[in-house]
Amino acid sequence: MATVSTSMPLVAGLGLRATASVDSLHALWLQACAWFIQQPGWPSSTSPFCTTVAVLTHKAQHPALLAWQAQLPFATRLVAVPPERLAAQAVHTQSPRLLALYGTGSVAEAAALAAAGPGARLWLPRLVAPDGCATLALACAAPPFDFVSGGAMASPLEE
């Protein structure tokens, strides 16, 4: 199992319904944090953070997104991903509805990968908010490095 570094440039991809709330996004972030804390080598006293939040272009001004981003305890940049960039991303989740709409099985996973850039790796597949109004996935920009040993890291999905 790869060791997760606290210095990785993580990108959070989000899928948002019109009814998504700040609470939906906060619940997703807490789920992602809980996952990270369970990973080998992650210091239990260190909270994860992301450098970038990626959403579809037409969701970039979603009120819940902007409010949630403003509440995060770390700075992030917002990347608006055009829908046509989603289909080129290799995602883990395969939703037939999203495949028909956007050419991808997961907007959150594809947005995270697209914003992270060429060679990005999916770290955490799509999580769904308890109310079903938002999804979150995490990708790591390439090349992902273990900053302690200097060695390249594989995504947990590739192990």
Secondary structure, 3 states (H helix, E strand, C coil): CCCCCCCCCEEEEEEECCCCCHHHHHHHHHHHHHHHHCCCCCCCCCCCCCCEEEEEHHHCCCHHHHHHHHHCCCCCEEEEECHHHCCCCCCCCCCHHHHHHHCCCCHHHHHHHHHHCCCCEEEEEEEECCCCCEEEEEEECCCCECCCCCCECCCHHHC
